[in-house]
Amino acid sequence: MRWVGLSLILVLGAFVSCGRKPSIVRATEPSPAAVTPTPSAVESTAASSSQPQKTPVSVFVEMAQRIRGAVVIVSVFDGTGRLSANGHGFFVSDDGKFIADRSVTTGGVNAVAKVADGAICNVSGALTRTALQNLVLLKADATHRLPFLVPSASALPDTGDEVAIVLSPIERANPVLLEEKISARFTDEAGEWFDVTPALSKTIAGAPVINQRGELIGVVTFRAGSNSCAIRPAAAAATLLSQVSSNTTASWQNLMSASGPIPSSSATPARTGTPSKIPLKESKLVYAPAPRYPSDARQPRGAGQASGSFRVLFDANGRAVAVQTIRSTGNSILDQAAVSALHQWRSEAGQEWSIVVPITFKP
């Protein structure tokens, strides 16, 4: 019995010792497999003293989470209703004013802004734009107050600085966050601009750029001459916002008229009666076929004539890239006949311009 009792004591002692030993080893003598990937405060301090300081990825990610609600995708449509371009933008006021790259809106007569939460807002038009920086201030029809970003008027990146480009979470072609390093700083006729390597894709034009402190310091803009994007200071966005007042009306005509000279309608008058060819004398037009009266749109006997007016936007190559219905004829079939004909028009090459064409259909 004495040996049995002694054996039980030894067994119990061994059992208690096995239950405690792993916790002691993990606390004082960790094996390589037990080391966690997160360094201790001492290890972080030692590492930072032996290599250049770099902003942790988590800092930019956290900032992006806070501001991405103000980032939008703007989808622009031409006069026929076809999607002409997608681009980024960001709200700069809670009533729906947002900055975008003007190249995205070329040829557009309508647009919608897709917000991060899935909401879609109609874009009523442009408020103002900057020709040199290639930026435009658009107005979305907001039904409630929206999150927005405040451009920094003074903060500028410098060569070697790390910045982040915040993209819309609904844009699946790109990650939500692009971390870049400023590779060069330049000045041109539009002011300062900053480059990164490799060059930025046109698909992210209009996206906001933030620094390590979370300040909005820049906007990605498309540079047509180089067919790539650069970063313009956010002060350009602040300038756009300061140019509009509370009674400024958003309109797509504001954008079109800023694209080039708009001849008066008297330069190319439409003849009354059945639509006929527009005279080319004293105009830039080189081909202007008249719209045909569609057979399925005949008006009842005794009905009056139907008139409307349409704006045609020409690109630098002289092609009619968009047709906007300014005043409908009141008949969708007649409107479509006019739009289809006007899309065939051609002008002299040179620069973008637009013209308002009045058309009268007579049964």
Buried (B, 14 or more C-beta within 10 A) or exposed (E): EEEEEEEEEEEEEEEEEEEEEEEEEEEEEEEEEEEEEEEEEEEEEEEEEEEEEEBEEEBBEEBBEEBBBBBBBBBBBBBEEEEBBBBBBBBBBEBBBBBBBBBBBBBBBBBBBBBBEEBEBBBBBBBBBBEEBBBBBBBBEBEEEBBBBBBBEEBBBEEEBBBBBBBBBBBEEBEBBBBBEBEEBEEEEBBBBBBBEEBBBBBBBBBBBBBBEBBBBBBBBBBEEEEBBBBBBBBBBBBBBEEBEEEBEBBBBBBBBBBBEBBEEEBBEBBEEBBEEBBEEEBBBEEBEBBEBBEEBEBEEEEEEBBBBBBBBBBBEBBBBBBBBBEBBEBEBBBBBBBBBBBEBBBEEEEBBBBBBBBBBBB
